[in-house]
Amino acid sequence: MNPTTPQYGDLALFGHDPLWLVILKALALFIGLVLLTLFTTWFERRVVARMQQRVGPNRAGPFGLLVPLADGIKLALKEGITPANADKVVYLLAPMIAAAAAMLVFAVIPLGPVVSIFGVSTPLQLTDFSVSTLYILAIASIGIYGIVLAGWSSGSTYSLLGGLRSSAQMVSYEIAMGLSFVAVFLYAGSMSTSQIVAGQTDWWYAVLLLPSFVIYLISMVGETNRAPFDLPEAEGELVAGFHTEYSGLRWAMFFLAEYVNMINVSAVAITLFLGGWRAPAPISTVWPGANEGWWPILWFLGKIMVMLFVFVWLRGTLPRLRYDQFMRFGWKVLIPISIVWILLVSTWRGIRNEYGTDLRTTLIWLGVVLFAIAAIAFLLDLRRPAEEEIVEPAFEPYAGGYPVPPLPGQEFTFTRRAPATVPATAVEATVESPAHEDEGDRNE
């Protein structure tokens, strides 16, 4: 190969495709996303049915594969009803905005290395630039407008509440998602998706940056409004949330946007943390040509299916959270942990760039520091005097003259006895008086 030929990960590879090839790539991405969405709906039904010991779709076509196609035809032919109180223009534009924004993310997702398409050498990626990951976050933010405008323009209280929930939820979890990207930027030294994939030749960032990967996995479920974080569509509270007043093809566009967003966030997780289109370690080490030609598309689709299975698995096993629990978890747990983790990663990268230490040496020194801190804490705990045991007085339910129940942690033995303030003669008189009255009644 000519030394001047750009290698994969070099941005000089992009921007030289002829117009027909750009249109072909864009059309292939659009058709692939639609077909993968249809397959995902079938896949979700089959997996949830197996979890619940049911059969699932199995009549229309082999293994029920034609059920998603039948659903699409039904939605296309179903009547679309516009509410009388709706803002007509915004009501019609909202599902288009949501669906279009979902389709645009895959423009910067790398699907494979440089291949030859009809004699033209081109990377299996529509385009790439130096800040393509920021483009992903920007497009995801635009998708929020479709949901918010749908809830506002429907003229329904339930739709409005669903739109407000969705906006608050997506903004909150986009912060945590963006912070999980920062550690990848610091480690890879780039915001380009192709360069990030090129930097994972030896180690996947899911291993090196495990806290960022876990934070992203949680954030992507909240970002896509999927169970157990499907609070904007909580049917027990809001009927169906922001798309309550939609039907027919307009509702199908929201449905398409949701499943395409699932594929998008899965593709971003694969690109940033799971080696992108590269084959897993056992395959890539045994088979040298596994990451060449068109084979990487197979590894990419396999990783996509694993991530989609995680979505379905969560939906079939976890109950829905309360809204306050969900927001508290995002703001008080994920975001602080992300900030602390970014500080640690940036400190380590600074030490490595300044002194040239490798990962093994850094981990050894980190282990020594943690051991020293644990030893000091143990010695200080030994020197601390033992706390005197506080003996709680016995609980007396009749101490105030009236019986009261015990507080948490208090115990007592229940005994039937008269209060101490009542004299014994009064008790005897009270017991004997009915007997005398009965005897007098009999004499009369």
C-alpha positions in Angstrom: 0.0 0.0 0.0 1.2 3.5 -0.8 2.5 5.2 2.4 0.6 8.4 1.4 -2.7 6.5 1.3 -4.9 7.5 4.4 -5.3 4.7 6.9 -8.6 4.0 8.7 -9.1 6.6 11.4 -7.8 9.4 9.2 -10.4 12.0 8.5 -8.9 12.5 5.0 -10.8 9.4 4.0 -14.1 11.2 4.1 -15.5 13.8 1.7 -14.3 12.3 -1.5 -17.2 10.0 -2.5 -19.1 10.7 -5.7 -22.7 11.9 -5.3 -24.2 8.6 -6.4 -22.2 6.7 -3.8 -23.4 9.2 -1.0 -27.0 8.7 -2.1 -26.5 4.9 -2.2 -25.1 4.9 1.3 -27.9 7.1 2.7 -30.5 5.0 1.1 -28.9 1.8 2.4 -28.9 3.2 5.9 -32.5 4.3 5.7 -33.7 0.9 4.4 -31.5 -1.0 6.9 -32.9 1.0 9.9 -36.5 0.4 8.8 -35.9 -3.4 8.3 -34.0 -3.6 11.6 -36.9 -1.8 13.3 -39.4 -4.4 12.0 -37.1 -7.2 13.1 -36.7 -5.6 16.5 -40.4 -5.6 17.2 -40.6 -9.3 16.3 -37.5 -10.0 18.4 -39.0 -8.2 21.4 -42.3 -10.1 21.3 -40.5 -13.4 21.0 -38.1 -12.8 23.8 -40.7 -11.5 26.2 -43.0 -14.4 25.3 -40.2 -16.8 26.1 -39.5 -15.0 29.5 -43.2 -15.3 30.3 -43.5 -19.0 29.0 -45.6 -18.0 26.1 -45.3 -18.8 22.4 -45.4 -15.3 20.9 -46.0 -14.4 17.2 -45.9 -17.7 15.3 -48.8 -17.7 12.7 -48.1 -15.0 10.1 -45.1 -16.3 8.1 -42.3 -18.6 9.4 -41.8 -18.1 13.1 -44.2 -15.1 12.9 -41.7 -13.0 10.9 -44.5 -11.4 8.9 -46.3 -10.0 11.9 -44.4 -6.7 11.9 -45.2 -6.3 8.2 -48.9 -6.9 9.0 -48.7 -4.3 11.8 -47.2 -1.8 9.4 -49.9 -2.3 6.8 -52.6 -2.0 9.5 -51.1 1.3 10.8 -50.8 2.7 7.3 -54.5 2.0 6.5 -55.8 3.1 9.9 -57.7 6.4 10.1 -55.7 9.3 11.6 -57.9 11.4 13.9 -56.9 15.0 14.7 -58.3 16.4 18.0 -60.5 19.5 17.7 -58.4 21.4 20.3 -55.0 20.5 18.7 -52.7 23.0 17.0 -52.9 21.4 13.6 -49.5 22.5 12.2 -47.4 21.6 15.2 -49.5 18.4 15.8 -48.6 17.2 12.3 -44.9 18.3 12.4 -44.1 16.7 15.8 -44.0 13.0 14.7 -42.0 14.0 11.6 -39.4 15.8 13.7 -39.1 12.8 16.0 -38.7 10.3 13.2 -36.3 12.5 11.1 -34.0 13.2 14.1 -33.8 9.4 14.9 -32.7 8.6 11.3 -29.9 11.2 11.2 -27.7 9.7 14.0 -26.4 6.8 11.8 -24.7 9.2 9.4 -21.6 9.2 11.6 -21.7 5.6 12.9 -18.8 3.5 11.4 -20.0 0.1 10.1 -16.7 -1.2 8.8 -13.3 -0.4 7.3 -12.5 0.8 3.8 -14.1 -1.4 1.1 -14.6 -1.3 -2.6 -18.1 -0.4 -3.9 -18.4 -0.6 -7.7 -14.7 0.0 -8.0 -14.6 3.0 -5.6 -12.7 2.6 -2.3 -14.7 4.1 0.5 -15.2 3.6 4.3 -18.4 1.9 5.4 -19.6 5.1 7.0 -21.6 7.9 5.5 -19.4 10.7 6.9 -17.2 11.7 9.8 -15.6 14.8 11.2 -13.6 15.9 14.2 -16.6 16.4 16.5 -19.0 13.8 15.3 -19.9 12.6 18.8 -21.1 16.1 19.6 -23.3 15.8 16.5 -24.9 12.7 18.0 -25.7 14.6 21.2 -27.1 17.5 19.2 -29.4 15.3 17.1 -30.6 13.5 20.2 -31.5 16.9 21.7 -33.5 17.8 18.6 -35.5 14.6 18.9 -36.8 15.9 22.2 -38.7 18.7 20.4 -40.8 16.2 18.6 -42.1 14.6 21.8 -42.5 18.0 23.7 -44.4 19.6 20.8 -46.6 16.5 20.4 -47.6 16.7 24.0 -48.2 20.5 23.9 -50.1 20.6 20.5 -52.5 17.7 21.3 -54.7 19.8 23.5 -54.8 17.1 26.2 -53.8 17.2 29.8 -52.3 13.7 29.7 -50.3 14.4 26.6 -49.0 17.7 28.1 -47.9 15.9 31.3 -46.2 13.2 29.2 -44.4 15.8 27.1 -43.2 17.6 30.3 -42.0 14.4 31.8 -40.2 13.4 28.7 -38.4 16.8 28.4 -37.2 16.7 32.0 -36.2 13.1 31.8 -34.2 13.4 28.5 -32.5 16.6 29.6 -31.5 15.0 32.9 -30.1 11.8 31.5 -28.5 13.5 28.5 -26.2 15.2 31.0 -25.1 11.9 32.4 -24.7 10.5 28.9 -22.6 13.4 27.8 -20.4 13.1 30.9 -19.8 9.4 30.1 -18.5 10.5 26.7 -15.9 12.8 28.3 -13.8 10.0 29.6 -13.7 8.4 26.1 -12.6 11.7 24.7 -9.8 12.0 27.2 -8.6 8.5 26.6 -8.9 8.5 22.8 -7.8 12.0 22.3 -10.5 12.6 19.7 -14.2 13.2 19.2 -14.3 11.5 15.8 -16.2 8.2 15.8 -13.8 6.5 13.3 -10.8 7.6 15.4 -12.4 6.3 18.6 -12.9 2.9 16.9 -9.4 2.9 15.6 -8.1 3.5 19.2 -9.8 0.3 20.4 -7.6 -2.1 18.5 -6.0 -3.7 21.6 -8.5 -2.9 24.4 -12.2 -2.0 24.3 -13.0 1.1 26.3 -15.8 -0.8 28.1 -12.9 -2.6 29.9 -10.6 0.4 30.5 -13.5 2.8 31.2 -16.0 0.5 32.9 -17.7 3.2 35.1 -18.4 5.3 32.0 -19.8 2.3 30.2 -22.2 1.5 33.0 -23.3 5.1 33.3 -24.0 5.2 29.6 -26.0 1.9 29.7 -28.3 3.4 32.3 -28.5 6.7 30.6 -29.4 5.2 27.2 -32.4 3.4 28.7 -33.6 6.6 30.3 -32.9 8.6 27.1 -35.1 6.2 25.0 -38.0 6.2 27.4 -37.9 2.4 27.7 -38.9 0.3 30.7 -38.2 0.6 33.6 -37.8 4.3 32.7 -40.9 4.6 30.4 -42.5 7.3 32.6 -43.6 9.6 29.8 -45.7 6.7 28.5 -46.9 5.4 31.9 -50.3 4.0 30.9 -51.3 3.6 34.6 -51.1 7.4 35.0 -51.1 9.2 31.6 -53.0 6.7 29.3 -50.1 6.7 26.8 -48.3 10.0 27.6 -47.3 12.4 24.8 -48.8 10.4 22.0 -52.2 9.7 23.6 -54.0 11.7 20.9 -52.1 10.2 17.9 -53.3 7.3 15.8 -52.6 5.7 12.5 -49.5 6.6 10.5 -48.7 9.5 12.8 -48.5 7.2 15.8 -46.4 4.8 13.7 -43.8 7.5 13.2 -43.4 7.8 17.0 -43.2 4.1 17.2 -40.5 4.1 14.5 -38.6 6.8 16.2 -38.6 4.9 19.5 -37.2 1.7 18.0 -34.7 3.6 15.8 -33.5 5.4 18.9 -32.9 2.1 20.6 -30.8 1.1 17.6 -29.0 4.4 17.7 -28.0 4.3 21.3 -26.9 0.7 20.9 -24.7 1.7 17.9 -23.2 4.5 19.9 -22.4 2.2 22.8 -20.7 -0.2 20.4 -18.8 2.6 18.7 -17.5 4.2 21.9 -17.1 1.3 24.2 -17.3 -2.1 22.5 -14.7 -1.8 19.7 -17.1 -0.6 17.0 -17.2 -3.0 14.0 -14.1 -5.0 15.2 -14.6 -8.7 16.0 -14.4 -9.9 19.6 -11.0 -10.9 20.9 -11.2 -14.7 20.3 -12.3 -14.3 16.7 -9.9 -11.5 15.8 -6.9 -13.4 17.2 -7.7 -16.7 15.6 -8.8 -15.3 12.2 -6.5 -12.5 10.9 -9.0 -11.4 8.2 -12.0 -11.0 10.5 -11.7 -7.2 10.5 -11.3 -6.8 6.8 -13.7 -6.5 3.9 -17.4 -6.8 4.6 -17.2 -9.2 7.6 -17.2 -6.3 10.1 -20.8 -5.6 9.3 -21.7 -9.0 10.7 -19.8 -8.3 14.0 -21.5 -4.9 14.2 -25.0 -6.4 13.7 -24.2 -9.1 16.3 -23.3 -6.5 18.9 -26.5 -4.6 18.0 -28.6 -7.7 18.7 -26.9 -8.1 22.1 -27.6 -4.6 23.1 -31.2 -4.8 21.9 -31.6 -8.0 24.0 -30.5 -6.0 27.0 -33.4 -3.5 26.3 -35.9 -6.4 26.0 -34.5 -8.1 29.1 -35.0 -5.0 31.2 -38.5 -4.6 30.0 -39.4 -8.2 30.8 -37.9 -8.2 34.3 -37.9 -4.8 36.0 -41.0 -2.9 37.3 -41.4 0.8 36.4 -39.8 3.3 38.8 -41.6 6.2 40.5 -40.9 9.5 38.8 -39.2 11.0 41.8 -37.0 8.0 42.2 -36.0 8.2 38.6 -35.1 11.9 38.7 -33.3 11.6 42.0 -31.2 8.7 40.7 -30.1 10.7 37.6 -29.2 14.0 39.4 -27.9 12.7 42.7 -26.2 9.4 41.7 -25.2 9.3 38.0 -24.1 12.8 37.5 -21.9 13.1 40.7 -20.3 9.7 39.9 -19.6 10.8 36.4 -17.9 14.0 37.5 -15.7 12.1 40.0 -14.8 9.5 37.4 -13.9 12.2 34.9 -11.6 13.9 37.5 -9.8 10.5 38.1 -9.4 9.8 34.4 -8.1 13.3 33.6 -5.7 13.1 36.5 -4.3 9.7 35.3 -4.0 10.9 31.7 -2.2 14.0 32.9 0.3 11.9 34.9 0.8 9.5 32.0 1.4 12.3 29.5 3.8 14.1 31.9 5.8 11.2 33.3 5.1 8.5 30.7 3.9 5.8 33.1 2.0 2.9 31.8 -1.3 1.4 33.0 0.3 -1.3 35.0 2.5 1.0 37.0 -0.4 3.4 37.6 -2.6 0.6 38.9 0.2 -0.6 41.2 0.6 2.8 42.7 -3.1 3.2 43.0 -3.3 -0.1 44.9 -0.5 1.0 47.2 -2.3 4.3 48.0 -5.6 2.6 48.7 -3.8 0.0 50.9 -2.1 2.8 52.9 -5.5 4.6 53.3 -7.1 1.4 54.5 -4.3 0.7 57.0 -4.4 4.2 58.4 -8.2 4.0 58.8 -7.8 0.6 60.6 -5.2 1.9 63.0 -7.3 5.0 63.8 -10.3 2.7 64.5 -8.3 0.6 66.9 -7.2 3.7 68.9 -10.7 5.0 69.2 -12.2 4.1 72.7 -15.0 1.7 72.8 -18.4 3.3 73.0 -20.4 2.6 76.2 -23.4 0.5 75.6 -26.6 2.5 76.3 -29.2 0.4 78.2 -32.7 1.5 77.3 -35.2 1.4 80.2 -37.9 -1.2 80.1 -41.0 0.0 78.3 -44.0 0.4 80.6 -47.3 0.8 78.6 -49.2 2.1 81.6 -46.6 4.6 82.8 -48.9 7.6 81.9 -52.1 6.0 83.2 -53.3 5.0 79.8 -52.0 2.1 77.6 -49.9 3.3 74.7 -48.3 1.2 71.9 -44.5 0.7 71.9 -42.2 2.7 69.6 -40.1 1.0 67.0 -37.4 -1.0 68.8 -39.2 -1.2 72.1 -40.5 -4.5 73.4 -42.8 -5.4 76.3 -44.7 -8.4 77.6 -48.5 -7.9 77.5 -50.2 -8.6 80.8 -53.9 -8.1 81.7 -54.1 -6.1 84.9 -56.0 -3.1 86.2 -54.4 0.4 86.2 -52.4 1.2 89.4 -54.5 4.3 90.1 -57.8 2.4 90.5 -58.3 1.1 94.2 -58.9 -2.6 94.7 -62.2 -2.1 96.6 -63.6 -0.2 93.6 -62.7 -3.1 91.4 -64.4 -5.6 93.8 -67.5 -3.5 94.0 -67.7 -3.2 90.3 -67.4 -6.9 89.9 -70.0 -7.8 92.6 -72.7 -5.3 91.8 -74.2 -7.1 88.8 -74.6 -10.3 90.8 -76.7 -8.4 93.5 -78.8 -6.8 90.8 -79.5 -10.2 89.2 -80.5 -11.7 92.6 -82.9 -8.8 93.4 -84.5 -9.2 90.0 -85.2 -12.9 90.6 -86.8 -12.2 94.0 -89.2 -9.7 92.4 
